[in-house]
Amino acid sequence: MGITPAEVEEVFRAAGAFLEGHFVLSSGRHSPRYLEKFQVLQWPERTERLCAAIAERARDMRVET
């Protein structure tokens, strides 16, 4: 169930969460793009797809909680 970077970008764009402009990040660094994750989190299906891809990538890392 992998997801490509282009597919991740499309999920964020579809949710209106891929912002372009000039942003000063909390680190003080500047960026021409910003991902507003809370815009994606309001869509459970999109959130589930992204979280499943993260879990799949971490599966072999032996993560314990």
N, C-alpha and C positions, 0 to 999 in steps of 0.2 A: 504494500500500500504506500510505497514511497511517494514523495512529492518533490517536484523540481523547484529550483529557485524561481523560475518564471511562473509556476503555478501558485507559489506562496505570494508573489507580487500580485497576481491576479485576484487572489482572495482578498488581499488588503485593498486593492483598487476597487473591487466590487462593493466593499463595505464602506468606501469613502474614507479609508484609513491610511492611504498612501498619499502623504502630503509633500508637495514640492514648493520650494521657496528658499528662504534664509532662516535657519533656526539656530539659536544658541542653546546648546545642550546643557544639562545640569553639571556636566564636567567642565563647562566653560568653552568647550570646543564648538566649532561651527559646522553645520551640515546643510547641504542643499535638499536633503530628503529627511522625512520624519515618518515613522510608523506609529500611528495612534491606536495601540492595541485595544483600547476599550471600545472602539468602534467595531472591531471584529468580535469581541467577547459577547456582544448583544445578539449575535447570531449563533445559536448552539450548534448547528450543522457545520458551520465554518470552523468554529472553535474545536469541535470534535475532530475534524479532518487534520487541522494543524497539530493538535495534541497527540493524535495517533501517530503522525509522522515523527514527532519528537520522541515518543516512547519507542518507536521502532528503531530509531537511530541509537538510542541509549540502551537497548536490550542487552547487548554484549558487554556493557560497561560494568555489570554487576552492581548496579546502584541499589543501595539499601535505604529504607526509610524507617 
